[in-house]
Amino acid sequence: MGFNVVEIEPAIDEKQAENYKTIEEILSRLTKLCVNETPSGVKPRKHEQRLLRNLGAHQVVLDLLQIPYQKKDDVRMEGLMTMAHGFLQSVCLSNHANQALLHSSLDMFLDKGFNNAKTVRAIYQDNTKLCSDVSERVIQHFVRCIETHECHVEYLRFLQTVVKAEGSYIRKCQDMVMQEV
């Protein structure tokens, strides 16, 4: 006789629920400021990305990502963290200045997890300068993630991202990836 385990969210009061909702709305609006979703794909909004960078919005979101919480139990907070990563990924889209800015916080994302992998990928995406300077430690991190946390597509996508940027293959990165694999 088997039992189904039902995940129950911890009870929160009305004020706490309102706070979660407010933060969700802020993150959603910030993300929408960074990109336009069109039928042909997502397009960056360069002016708004620059404005948010100048206002330090990325730093507030980085601070949010450092708040400790129970990953297994607090599904609301996990949702906020996913949205925070989505904002950082959007603020990096086709924006070398923002990618360089978030690159300075790269160590914060070198932890297991698919959101972290997506964000690191966004930091390097189509940025030849950053891809050319990727450290062996970063490559090793993603290869180790593949070895220890299954061969998840996000880890592989990161490796694909750093070996080819802006239409050009980066030999140094190819060599590092091959050496680690």
Backbone as JSON Lines, residues from 0, in Angstrom:
{"i":0,"aa":"M","n":[0.85,-1.15,0.0],"ca":[0.0,0.0,0.0],"c":[0.9,1.23,0.0]}
{"i":1,"aa":"G","n":[0.81,2.09,-1.04],"ca":[1.67,3.27,-1.16],"c":[0.93,4.54,-0.81]}
{"i":2,"aa":"F","n":[1.67,5.46,-0.31],"ca":[1.12,6.77,0.02],"c":[1.73,7.82,-0.88]}
{"i":3,"aa":"N","n":[0.91,8.74,-1.31],"ca":[1.41,9.87,-2.07],"c":[1.81,10.96,-1.1]}
{"i":4,"aa":"V","n":[3.0,11.5,-1.29],"ca":[3.47,12.58,-0.45],"c":[3.02,13.89,-1.08]}
{"i":5,"aa":"V","n":[2.32,14.69,-0.33],"ca":[1.83,15.97,-0.81],"c":[2.68,17.06,-0.17]}
{"i":6,"aa":"E","n":[3.25,17.9,-1.01],"ca":[4.08,18.99,-0.5],"c":[3.16,20.11,-0.02]}
{"i":7,"aa":"I","n":[3.29,20.45,1.23],"ca":[2.45,21.49,1.82],"c":[3.33,22.7,2.11]}
{"i":8,"aa":"E","n":[2.89,23.84,1.6],"ca":[3.62,25.08,1.86],"c":[3.4,25.5,3.3]}
{"i":9,"aa":"P","n":[4.44,26.03,3.94],"ca":[4.26,26.5,5.31],"c":[3.25,27.65,5.34]}
{"i":10,"aa":"A","n":[2.47,27.68,6.38],"ca":[1.45,28.73,6.51],"c":[2.11,30.08,6.76]}
{"i":11,"aa":"I","n":[1.6,31.09,6.08],"ca":[2.09,32.45,6.29],"c":[0.9,33.36,6.51]}
{"i":12,"aa":"D","n":[1.16,34.45,7.19],"ca":[0.05,35.36,7.44],"c":[-0.2,36.24,6.21]}
{"i":13,"aa":"E","n":[-1.26,37.01,6.29],"ca":[-1.69,37.83,5.15],"c":[-0.62,38.85,4.75]}
{"i":14,"aa":"K","n":[0.04,39.46,5.71],"ca":[1.07,40.47,5.44],"c":[2.27,39.84,4.71]}
{"i":15,"aa":"Q","n":[2.68,38.65,5.15],"ca":[3.78,37.95,4.49],"c":[3.4,37.59,3.06]}
{"i":16,"aa":"A","n":[2.19,37.12,2.85],"ca":[1.72,36.77,1.51],"c":[1.73,38.01,0.62]}
{"i":17,"aa":"E","n":[1.34,39.13,1.19],"ca":[1.33,40.4,0.44],"c":[2.76,40.81,0.07]}
{"i":18,"aa":"N","n":[3.71,40.6,0.98],"ca":[5.11,40.93,0.7],"c":[5.67,40.07,-0.44]}
{"i":19,"aa":"Y","n":[5.38,38.77,-0.43],"ca":[5.82,37.9,-1.52],"c":[5.25,38.4,-2.84]}
{"i":20,"aa":"K","n":[3.97,38.72,-2.84],"ca":[3.29,39.19,-4.05],"c":[3.92,40.49,-4.56]}
{"i":21,"aa":"T","n":[4.24,41.4,-3.66],"ca":[4.86,42.67,-4.03],"c":[6.22,42.44,-4.69]}
{"i":22,"aa":"I","n":[7.02,41.58,-4.08],"ca":[8.35,41.3,-4.64],"c":[8.22,40.63,-6.0]}
{"i":23,"aa":"E","n":[7.26,39.72,-6.14],"ca":[7.01,39.07,-7.44],"c":[6.69,40.12,-8.5]}
{"i":24,"aa":"E","n":[5.84,41.06,-8.16],"ca":[5.44,42.1,-9.11],"c":[6.63,42.97,-9.5]}
{"i":25,"aa":"I","n":[7.45,43.32,-8.52],"ca":[8.63,44.14,-8.81],"c":[9.58,43.41,-9.74]}
{"i":26,"aa":"L","n":[9.86,42.15,-9.45],"ca":[10.77,41.37,-10.3],"c":[10.2,41.2,-11.7]}
{"i":27,"aa":"S","n":[8.9,40.98,-11.79],"ca":[8.26,40.84,-13.09],"c":[8.38,42.13,-13.9]}
{"i":28,"aa":"R","n":[8.13,43.25,-13.28],"ca":[8.21,44.54,-13.97],"c":[9.65,44.86,-14.39]}
{"i":29,"aa":"L","n":[10.6,44.57,-13.52],"ca":[12.01,44.81,-13.85],"c":[12.42,43.98,-15.07]}
{"i":30,"aa":"T","n":[11.99,42.73,-15.07],"ca":[12.33,41.84,-16.19],"c":[11.71,42.35,-17.48]}
{"i":31,"aa":"K","n":[10.44,42.78,-17.41],"ca":[9.76,43.29,-18.61],"c":[10.4,44.58,-19.12]}
{"i":32,"aa":"L","n":[11.01,45.35,-18.23],"ca":[11.72,46.55,-18.67],"c":[12.95,46.21,-19.52]}
{"i":33,"aa":"C","n":[13.55,45.08,-19.25],"ca":[14.8,44.7,-19.91],"c":[14.62,44.14,-21.31]}
{"i":34,"aa":"V","n":[13.47,43.51,-21.56],"ca":[13.28,42.8,-22.83],"c":[11.89,43.03,-23.39]}
{"i":35,"aa":"N","n":[11.8,42.91,-24.7],"ca":[10.51,42.89,-25.41],"c":[10.32,41.49,-25.95]}
{"i":36,"aa":"E","n":[9.2,40.9,-25.66],"ca":[8.89,39.58,-26.23],"c":[8.1,39.8,-27.5]}
{"i":37,"aa":"T","n":[8.67,39.35,-28.61],"ca":[8.04,39.48,-29.91],"c":[7.78,38.09,-30.47]}
{"i":38,"aa":"P","n":[6.97,37.99,-31.51],"ca":[6.73,36.67,-32.12],"c":[8.03,36.01,-32.62]}
{"i":39,"aa":"S","n":[9.01,36.84,-32.98],"ca":[10.27,36.28,-33.49],"c":[11.29,36.02,-32.38]}
{"i":40,"aa":"G","n":[10.94,36.29,-31.14],"ca":[11.85,36.01,-30.04],"c":[11.92,37.17,-29.05]}
{"i":41,"aa":"V","n":[12.88,37.08,-28.16],"ca":[13.06,38.09,-27.12],"c":[14.12,39.08,-27.59]}
{"i":42,"aa":"K","n":[13.8,40.36,-27.53],"ca":[14.71,41.42,-27.96],"c":[15.09,42.28,-26.75]}
{"i":43,"aa":"P","n":[16.38,42.64,-26.65],"ca":[16.8,43.47,-25.52],"c":[16.32,44.91,-25.68]}
{"i":44,"aa":"R","n":[16.07,45.55,-24.56],"ca":[15.75,46.98,-24.54],"c":[16.96,47.67,-23.93]}
{"i":45,"aa":"K","n":[17.91,48.03,-24.78],"ca":[19.23,48.54,-24.36],"c":[19.14,49.74,-23.43]}
{"i":46,"aa":"H","n":[18.3,50.71,-23.79],"ca":[18.2,51.93,-22.99],"c":[17.74,51.61,-21.56]}
{"i":47,"aa":"E","n":[16.73,50.77,-21.44],"ca":[16.2,50.41,-20.13],"c":[17.19,49.56,-19.35]}
{"i":48,"aa":"Q","n":[17.92,48.67,-20.05],"ca":[18.95,47.89,-19.39],"c":[20.02,48.81,-18.79]}
{"i":49,"aa":"R","n":[20.42,49.81,-19.55],"ca":[21.42,50.77,-19.07],"c":[20.88,51.56,-17.88]}
{"i":50,"aa":"L","n":[19.63,51.99,-17.97],"ca":[19.01,52.74,-16.89],"c":[18.97,51.9,-15.6]}
{"i":51,"aa":"L","n":[18.56,50.66,-15.71],"ca":[18.51,49.79,-14.53],"c":[19.91,49.54,-13.96]}
{"i":52,"aa":"R","n":[20.91,49.43,-14.84],"ca":[22.3,49.29,-14.38],"c":[22.7,50.52,-13.59]}
{"i":53,"aa":"N","n":[22.42,51.71,-14.15],"ca":[22.79,52.96,-13.48],"c":[22.07,53.15,-12.15]}
{"i":54,"aa":"L","n":[20.86,52.61,-12.04],"ca":[20.1,52.69,-10.79],"c":[20.53,51.64,-9.77]}
{"i":55,"aa":"G","n":[21.32,50.66,-10.21],"ca":[21.8,49.62,-9.3],"c":[20.78,48.52,-9.03]}
{"i":56,"aa":"A","n":[19.82,48.34,-9.93],"ca":[18.79,47.32,-9.74],"c":[19.41,45.93,-9.62]}
{"i":57,"aa":"H","n":[20.46,45.69,-10.38],"ca":[21.11,44.37,-10.33],"c":[21.65,44.08,-8.93]}
{"i":58,"aa":"Q","n":[22.17,45.11,-8.25],"ca":[22.73,44.9,-6.92],"c":[21.66,44.52,-5.91]}
{"i":59,"aa":"V","n":[20.5,45.13,-6.02],"ca":[19.38,44.79,-5.14],"c":[18.98,43.33,-5.35]}
{"i":60,"aa":"V","n":[18.95,42.92,-6.6],"ca":[18.57,41.54,-6.9],"c":[19.66,40.57,-6.45]}
{"i":61,"aa":"L","n":[20.92,40.95,-6.6],"ca":[22.01,40.11,-6.08],"c":[21.89,39.96,-4.57]}
{"i":62,"aa":"D","n":[21.54,41.04,-3.89],"ca":[21.34,40.97,-2.43],"c":[20.18,40.03,-2.1]}
{"i":63,"aa":"L","n":[19.11,40.1,-2.88],"ca":[17.96,39.21,-2.67],"c":[18.38,37.75,-2.79]}
{"i":64,"aa":"L","n":[19.22,37.45,-3.77],"ca":[19.65,36.07,-3.99],"c":[20.49,35.52,-2.84]}
{"i":65,"aa":"Q","n":[21.0,36.38,-2.0],"ca":[21.84,35.93,-0.89],"c":[21.05,35.7,0.4]}
{"i":66,"aa":"I","n":[19.76,35.91,0.36],"ca":[18.93,35.68,1.54],"c":[18.82,34.17,1.77]}
{"i":67,"aa":"P","n":[19.17,33.7,2.96],"ca":[19.05,32.26,3.22],"c":[17.58,31.85,3.41]}
{"i":68,"aa":"Y","n":[17.26,30.64,2.97],"ca":[15.91,30.1,3.13],"c":[15.98,28.59,2.98]}
{"i":69,"aa":"Q","n":[14.93,27.91,3.39],"ca":[14.85,26.46,3.29],"c":[14.44,26.08,1.87]}
{"i":70,"aa":"K","n":[15.39,25.63,1.08],"ca":[15.12,25.36,-0.33],"c":[14.04,24.3,-0.54]}
{"i":71,"aa":"K","n":[13.99,23.31,0.31],"ca":[13.0,22.24,0.14],"c":[11.61,22.67,0.61]}
{"i":72,"aa":"D","n":[11.57,23.53,1.61],"ca":[10.29,23.86,2.24],"c":[9.65,25.13,1.73]}
{"i":73,"aa":"D","n":[10.44,26.13,1.4],"ca":[9.89,27.44,1.07],"c":[9.76,27.61,-0.44]}
{"i":74,"aa":"V","n":[8.66,27.08,-0.99],"ca":[8.47,27.12,-2.44],"c":[8.19,28.54,-2.93]}
{"i":75,"aa":"R","n":[7.62,29.39,-2.08],"ca":[7.4,30.79,-2.48],"c":[8.73,31.49,-2.71]}
{"i":76,"aa":"M","n":[9.64,31.29,-1.78],"ca":[10.96,31.92,-1.89],"c":[11.72,31.35,-3.08]}
{"i":77,"aa":"E","n":[11.57,30.07,-3.32],"ca":[12.22,29.45,-4.48],"c":[11.7,30.09,-5.77]}
{"i":78,"aa":"G","n":[10.41,30.38,-5.82],"ca":[9.83,31.07,-6.97],"c":[10.41,32.46,-7.14]}
{"i":79,"aa":"L","n":[10.59,33.18,-6.05],"ca":[11.2,34.52,-6.12],"c":[12.64,34.43,-6.62]}
{"i":80,"aa":"M","n":[13.36,33.42,-6.17],"ca":[14.75,33.25,-6.6],"c":[14.82,32.96,-8.1]}
{"i":81,"aa":"T","n":[13.89,32.16,-8.6],"ca":[13.83,31.89,-10.04],"c":[13.56,33.17,-10.81]}
{"i":82,"aa":"M","n":[12.64,33.99,-10.3],"ca":[12.34,35.27,-10.95],"c":[13.54,36.22,-10.9]}
{"i":83,"aa":"A","n":[14.27,36.21,-9.79],"ca":[15.45,37.05,-9.65],"c":[16.51,36.66,-10.68]}
{"i":84,"aa":"H","n":[16.69,35.36,-10.85],"ca":[17.63,34.89,-11.88],"c":[17.14,35.29,-13.27]}
{"i":85,"aa":"G","n":[15.84,35.21,-13.5],"ca":[15.27,35.62,-14.78],"c":[15.55,37.09,-15.08]}
{"i":86,"aa":"F","n":[15.45,37.93,-14.06],"ca":[15.79,39.35,-14.25],"c":[17.25,39.51,-14.62]}
{"i":87,"aa":"L","n":[18.15,38.86,-13.9],"ca":[19.58,38.99,-14.19],"c":[19.9,38.49,-15.6]}
{"i":88,"aa":"Q","n":[19.25,37.43,-16.01],"ca":[19.45,36.91,-17.36],"c":[18.96,37.92,-18.4]}
{"i":89,"aa":"S","n":[17.84,38.56,-18.12],"ca":[17.29,39.56,-19.05],"c":[18.14,40.82,-19.1]}
{"i":90,"aa":"V","n":[18.69,41.22,-17.98],"ca":[19.51,42.43,-17.95],"c":[20.84,42.2,-18.69]}
{"i":91,"aa":"C","n":[21.23,40.95,-18.83],"ca":[22.47,40.6,-19.55],"c":[22.26,40.43,-21.06]}
{"i":92,"aa":"L","n":[21.03,40.25,-21.5],"ca":[20.76,39.91,-22.89],"c":[21.35,40.95,-23.85]}
{"i":93,"aa":"S","n":[22.32,40.53,-24.62],"ca":[22.98,41.37,-25.63],"c":[23.51,42.68,-25.05]}
{"i":94,"aa":"N","n":[23.98,42.66,-23.83],"ca":[24.46,43.87,-23.17],"c":[25.81,43.59,-22.51]}
{"i":95,"aa":"H","n":[26.87,43.91,-23.22],"ca":[28.22,43.6,-22.74],"c":[28.56,44.31,-21.44]}
{"i":96,"aa":"A","n":[28.1,45.54,-21.27],"ca":[28.4,46.28,-20.03],"c":[27.75,45.59,-18.83]}
{"i":97,"aa":"N","n":[26.51,45.17,-18.97],"ca":[25.83,44.49,-17.87],"c":[26.43,43.11,-17.62]}
{"i":98,"aa":"Q","n":[26.84,42.43,-18.68],"ca":[27.49,41.14,-18.51],"c":[28.79,41.3,-17.72]}
{"i":99,"aa":"A","n":[29.57,42.31,-18.07],"ca":[30.83,42.55,-17.36],"c":[30.57,42.89,-15.9]}
{"i":100,"aa":"L","n":[29.53,43.66,-15.64],"ca":[29.17,44.03,-14.28],"c":[28.8,42.8,-13.45]}
{"i":101,"aa":"L","n":[27.98,41.94,-14.0],"ca":[27.59,40.73,-13.27],"c":[28.73,39.71,-13.21]}
{"i":102,"aa":"H","n":[29.64,39.79,-14.16],"ca":[30.8,38.89,-14.15],"c":[31.62,39.09,-12.88]}
{"i":103,"aa":"S","n":[31.62,40.32,-12.36],"ca":[32.38,40.58,-11.13],"c":[31.76,39.85,-9.93]}
{"i":104,"aa":"S","n":[30.52,39.38,-10.04],"ca":[29.86,38.62,-8.98],"c":[29.74,37.14,-9.35]}
{"i":105,"aa":"L","n":[30.55,36.7,-10.28],"ca":[30.44,35.35,-10.82],"c":[30.51,34.26,-9.76]}
{"i":106,"aa":"D","n":[31.37,34.42,-8.77],"ca":[31.54,33.38,-7.75],"c":[30.23,33.05,-7.04]}
{"i":107,"aa":"M","n":[29.37,34.03,-6.95],"ca":[28.08,33.84,-6.3],"c":[27.23,32.79,-7.03]}
{"i":108,"aa":"F","n":[27.46,32.62,-8.31],"ca":[26.65,31.7,-9.12],"c":[27.32,30.35,-9.35]}
{"i":109,"aa":"L","n":[28.53,30.2,-8.86],"ca":[29.23,28.93,-9.07],"c":[28.87,27.95,-7.97]}
{"i":110,"aa":"D","n":[27.63,27.58,-7.98],"ca":[27.05,26.63,-7.06],"c":[26.16,25.74,-7.91]}
{"i":111,"aa":"K","n":[25.84,24.58,-7.42],"ca":[24.95,23.73,-8.21],"c":[23.59,24.4,-8.35]}
{"i":112,"aa":"G","n":[22.9,24.03,-9.37],"ca":[21.57,24.57,-9.58],"c":[21.4,25.08,-11.0]}
{"i":113,"aa":"F","n":[20.24,24.82,-11.56],"ca":[19.99,25.17,-12.94],"c":[19.83,26.67,-13.13]}
{"i":114,"aa":"N","n":[19.24,27.35,-12.15],"ca":[19.12,28.8,-12.25],"c":[20.49,29.46,-12.28]}
{"i":115,"aa":"N","n":[21.39,28.98,-11.44],"ca":[22.75,29.52,-11.45],"c":[23.42,29.28,-12.79]}
{"i":116,"aa":"A","n":[23.24,28.09,-13.34],"ca":[23.84,27.76,-14.63],"c":[23.29,28.66,-15.74]}
{"i":117,"aa":"K","n":[21.98,28.91,-15.71],"ca":[21.38,29.78,-16.73],"c":[21.9,31.2,-16.61]}
{"i":118,"aa":"T","n":[22.08,31.66,-15.38],"ca":[22.56,33.02,-15.18],"c":[24.02,33.16,-15.61]}
{"i":119,"aa":"V","n":[24.85,32.19,-15.28],"ca":[26.25,32.24,-15.72],"c":[26.3,32.19,-17.24]}
{"i":120,"aa":"R","n":[25.48,31.38,-17.83],"ca":[25.42,31.32,-19.3],"c":[25.04,32.68,-19.88]}
{"i":121,"aa":"A","n":[24.07,33.36,-19.28],"ca":[23.65,34.69,-19.76],"c":[24.78,35.7,-19.63]}
{"i":122,"aa":"I","n":[25.59,35.55,-18.6],"ca":[26.72,36.46,-18.4],"c":[27.73,36.33,-19.54]}
{"i":123,"aa":"Y","n":[27.94,35.12,-20.02],"ca":[28.93,34.88,-21.08],"c":[28.34,34.91,-22.49]}
{"i":124,"aa":"Q","n":[27.04,34.82,-22.63],"ca":[26.38,34.66,-23.94],"c":[26.81,35.73,-24.95]}
{"i":125,"aa":"D","n":[27.38,35.29,-26.06],"ca":[27.8,36.16,-27.17],"c":[28.68,37.33,-26.72]}
{"i":126,"aa":"N","n":[29.57,37.07,-25.79],"ca":[30.51,38.07,-25.32],"c":[31.92,37.49,-25.49]}
{"i":127,"aa":"T","n":[32.52,37.78,-26.63],"ca":[33.82,37.21,-26.97],"c":[34.87,37.53,-25.92]}
{"i":128,"aa":"K","n":[34.87,38.76,-25.42],"ca":[35.88,39.15,-24.43],"c":[35.77,38.29,-23.17]}
{"i":129,"aa":"L","n":[34.58,38.14,-22.63],"ca":[34.41,37.33,-21.42],"c":[34.71,35.86,-21.69]}
{"i":130,"aa":"C","n":[34.24,35.35,-22.82],"ca":[34.49,33.95,-23.15],"c":[35.98,33.67,-23.33]}
{"i":131,"aa":"S","n":[36.7,34.61,-23.9],"ca":[38.14,34.45,-24.1],"c":[38.89,34.43,-22.78]}
{"i":132,"aa":"D","n":[38.32,35.08,-21.77],"ca":[38.98,35.16,-20.47],"c":[38.39,34.21,-19.43]}
{"i":133,"aa":"V","n":[37.51,33.29,-19.84],"ca":[36.91,32.37,-18.87],"c":[38.02,31.56,-18.21]}
{"i":134,"aa":"S","n":[37.89,31.39,-16.92],"ca":[38.94,30.69,-16.18],"c":[38.73,29.18,-16.24]}
{"i":135,"aa":"E","n":[39.81,28.48,-16.04],"ca":[39.77,27.03,-16.02],"c":[38.88,26.55,-14.87]}
{"i":136,"aa":"R","n":[38.88,27.3,-13.77],"ca":[38.07,26.97,-12.6],"c":[36.58,26.95,-12.94]}
{"i":137,"aa":"V","n":[36.12,27.9,-13.77],"ca":[34.71,27.97,-14.17],"c":[34.37,26.77,-15.05]}
{"i":138,"aa":"I","n":[35.23,26.47,-15.99],"ca":[35.02,25.3,-16.85],"c":[34.96,24.04,-16.0]}
{"i":139,"aa":"Q","n":[35.91,23.91,-15.06],"ca":[35.94,22.74,-14.18],"c":[34.66,22.62,-13.38]}
{"i":140,"aa":"H","n":[34.15,23.74,-12.91],"ca":[32.91,23.73,-12.13],"c":[31.77,23.08,-12.92]}
{"i":141,"aa":"F","n":[31.61,23.48,-14.17],"ca":[30.49,22.95,-14.96],"c":[30.72,21.5,-15.37]}
{"i":142,"aa":"V","n":[31.94,21.13,-15.62],"ca":[32.22,19.72,-15.92],"c":[31.94,18.87,-14.68]}
{"i":143,"aa":"R","n":[32.32,19.36,-13.5],"ca":[32.03,18.64,-12.24],"c":[30.52,18.54,-12.0]}
{"i":144,"aa":"C","n":[29.8,19.59,-12.33],"ca":[28.33,19.54,-12.19],"c":[27.75,18.45,-13.06]}
{"i":145,"aa":"I","n":[28.27,18.31,-14.26],"ca":[27.8,17.26,-15.17],"c":[28.12,15.88,-14.57]}
{"i":146,"aa":"E","n":[29.31,15.75,-14.0],"ca":[29.73,14.47,-13.43],"c":[28.92,14.1,-12.19]}
{"i":147,"aa":"T","n":[28.65,15.08,-11.34],"ca":[28.05,14.77,-10.04],"c":[26.54,15.0,-9.96]}
{"i":148,"aa":"H","n":[25.99,15.84,-10.83],"ca":[24.57,16.17,-10.76],"c":[23.84,15.8,-12.04]}
{"i":149,"aa":"E","n":[24.29,14.8,-12.7],"ca":[23.7,14.35,-13.96],"c":[24.05,15.31,-15.1]}
{"i":150,"aa":"C","n":[23.95,14.82,-16.26],"ca":[24.3,15.59,-17.45],"c":[23.11,16.45,-17.87]}
{"i":151,"aa":"H","n":[22.84,17.47,-17.1],"ca":[21.69,18.34,-17.36],"c":[22.01,19.29,-18.5]}
{"i":152,"aa":"V","n":[21.01,19.61,-19.29],"ca":[21.19,20.42,-20.48],"c":[21.76,21.81,-20.17]}
{"i":153,"aa":"E","n":[21.41,22.41,-19.04],"ca":[21.91,23.76,-18.73],"c":[23.42,23.79,-18.56]}
{"i":154,"aa":"Y","n":[23.99,22.73,-18.0],"ca":[25.44,22.67,-17.84],"c":[26.11,22.55,-19.21]}
{"i":155,"aa":"L","n":[25.52,21.74,-20.08],"ca":[26.05,21.58,-21.43],"c":[25.92,22.87,-22.24]}
{"i":156,"aa":"R","n":[24.8,23.56,-22.08],"ca":[24.59,24.82,-22.8],"c":[25.64,25.86,-22.4]}
{"i":157,"aa":"F","n":[26.0,25.88,-21.13],"ca":[27.05,26.81,-20.72],"c":[28.35,26.5,-21.47]}
{"i":158,"aa":"L","n":[28.73,25.23,-21.52],"ca":[29.97,24.86,-22.21],"c":[29.9,25.23,-23.69]}
{"i":159,"aa":"Q","n":[28.74,25.05,-24.31],"ca":[28.56,25.46,-25.71],"c":[28.72,26.97,-25.86]}
{"i":160,"aa":"T","n":[28.22,27.71,-24.9],"ca":[28.25,29.18,-24.95],"c":[29.67,29.71,-24.93]}
{"i":161,"aa":"V","n":[30.53,29.14,-24.1],"ca":[31.88,29.7,-23.98],"c":[32.82,29.27,-25.1]}
{"i":162,"aa":"V","n":[32.48,28.23,-25.84],"ca":[33.37,27.83,-26.93],"c":[33.09,28.57,-28.23]}
{"i":163,"aa":"K","n":[31.95,29.24,-28.32],"ca":[31.62,30.0,-29.53],"c":[30.83,31.25,-29.13]}
{"i":164,"aa":"A","n":[31.39,32.4,-29.45],"ca":[30.73,33.66,-29.12],"c":[30.74,34.57,-30.34]}
{"i":165,"aa":"E","n":[29.61,35.23,-30.55],"ca":[29.47,36.19,-31.65],"c":[29.87,35.58,-32.99]}
{"i":166,"aa":"G","n":[29.55,34.3,-33.17],"ca":[29.8,33.62,-34.44],"c":[31.2,33.08,-34.62]}
{"i":167,"aa":"S","n":[32.09,33.29,-33.66],"ca":[33.47,32.82,-33.78],"c":[33.8,31.79,-32.71]}
{"i":168,"aa":"Y","n":[34.51,30.76,-33.13],"ca":[34.95,29.76,-32.17],"c":[36.15,30.29,-31.4]}
{"i":169,"aa":"I","n":[36.19,29.95,-30.13],"ca":[37.29,30.41,-29.27],"c":[38.13,29.19,-28.92]}
{"i":170,"aa":"R","n":[39.25,29.11,-29.58],"ca":[40.12,27.93,-29.5],"c":[40.55,27.63,-28.06]}
{"i":171,"aa":"K","n":[40.92,28.66,-27.32],"ca":[41.37,28.48,-25.94],"c":[40.29,27.79,-25.11]}
{"i":172,"aa":"C","n":[39.06,28.21,-25.26],"ca":[37.95,27.61,-24.51],"c":[37.68,26.19,-24.97]}
{"i":173,"aa":"Q","n":[37.75,25.99,-26.27],"ca":[37.56,24.63,-26.78],"c":[38.59,23.69,-26.17]}
{"i":174,"aa":"D","n":[39.83,24.14,-26.12],"ca":[40.89,23.31,-25.55],"c":[40.66,23.03,-24.06]}
{"i":175,"aa":"M","n":[40.23,24.07,-23.32],"ca":[39.97,23.86,-21.89],"c":[38.83,22.88,-21.66]}
{"i":176,"aa":"V","n":[37.76,23.03,-22.43],"ca":[36.61,22.12,-22.28],"c":[37.03,20.7,-22.61]}
{"i":177,"aa":"M","n":[37.74,20.53,-23.72],"ca":[38.18,19.19,-24.11],"c":[39.12,18.57,-23.06]}
{"i":178,"aa":"Q","n":[39.98,19.39,-22.52],"ca":[40.92,18.9,-21.49],"c":[40.15,18.43,-20.25]}
{"i":179,"aa":"E","n":[39.14,19.17,-19.84],"ca":[38.37,18.81,-18.65],"c":[37.47,17.61,-18.88]}
{"i":180,"aa":"V","n":[36.93,17.5,-20.1],"ca":[36.04,16.39,-20.4],"c":[36.86,15.12,-20.54]}
